[in-house]
Amino acid sequence: MPEPHLRAADADRTAVAELLGQHMAAGRLTVAEYEERLARAYASRTYGDLDELTTDLPPLQPARPATPPAPVPSRAAAYRAGVCGPWAAAHGAGGWGWAAWGGSRAAAWGSWLSTAVIVVGIWLVTSLASTDWIYPWPIWVIGPWGVVLLAQTLTEGRGDRDRERRLHS
């Protein structure tokens, strides 16, 4: 820190205020102590005044560098691992399989079922409240989705067997 009798600038006061905030976040200062020191920091005129506010605080540990994100596998590696099919590997998509939905067939069916209950419930309430017959529109919400899920469930693993057959022939 420069000589204690020299006048401090606004940037110096702000830097000390940020340092005090970091020490409060680390648990070295209570909220009351922080507020009192913060008020004194912004009222400080010299470097000596600012230095008094931090003399009893240890130096902060440098922030640890964030761990780098895991590398994203190539499309070919994803295909070899069975995460996606050949079209998806060639075109950069995750495929339409269960891996594209988080890998859980039960979760996909659970989503379908909860949506079906909600839309059928809405249709039932509106139908019972109305004196006229209301077209059963939920079939257009849950029908196609259910057909796709059923097809995926029935054909799951077939692509793996075909791929194995091609690799071993």
C-alpha positions, 0 to 999 in steps of 0.5 A: 500500500502507498504511504499512509498519509497520501489521499485515497481515490474512489477506486481505492475505497471501492477495492477495499469495499470489495475485499471486505465483502469477500472476507464477509463471504468467507465468514471472517466478518459478521454482517454488522462488522462488514457494514461498519467497516464498509461505512468507514471505507467510503468515509476514508480519506487516506491510504492509512485509513483504508489500511486500518480496515484490513490489517486484522484480516489474512490475505485471501486465497487465490481462486482455484481455477475451474476444472475444464469441462469434459471433452465432448466425444466425436460423432464417430465415438458416440456411434461406436459407443451406441449412443446414437445411430448412423444417421445421427452420427453422420449428421451431428444429432443425438438420434431419436433413441432413449439417449436423446431423452436422457436415456430413460425409457421409464422417464419418457413413458412417465412424461407421456402418462403425466401429460395424458392425465392432464389433458384428459382431465382438462377435457373431462372437466370442460366436457362435464361443465358444458351442455354440448358434446366436446370433441375428444381433442386429447387424442391428437396430443397423446396419440401420436406421441404414444405411437412413437414411444411404443414404436421405440420401445418395441424396436429398442435394441434392434439397431444394436443387433444390426450393428453387431451383425455388420461389424462381425461379418 
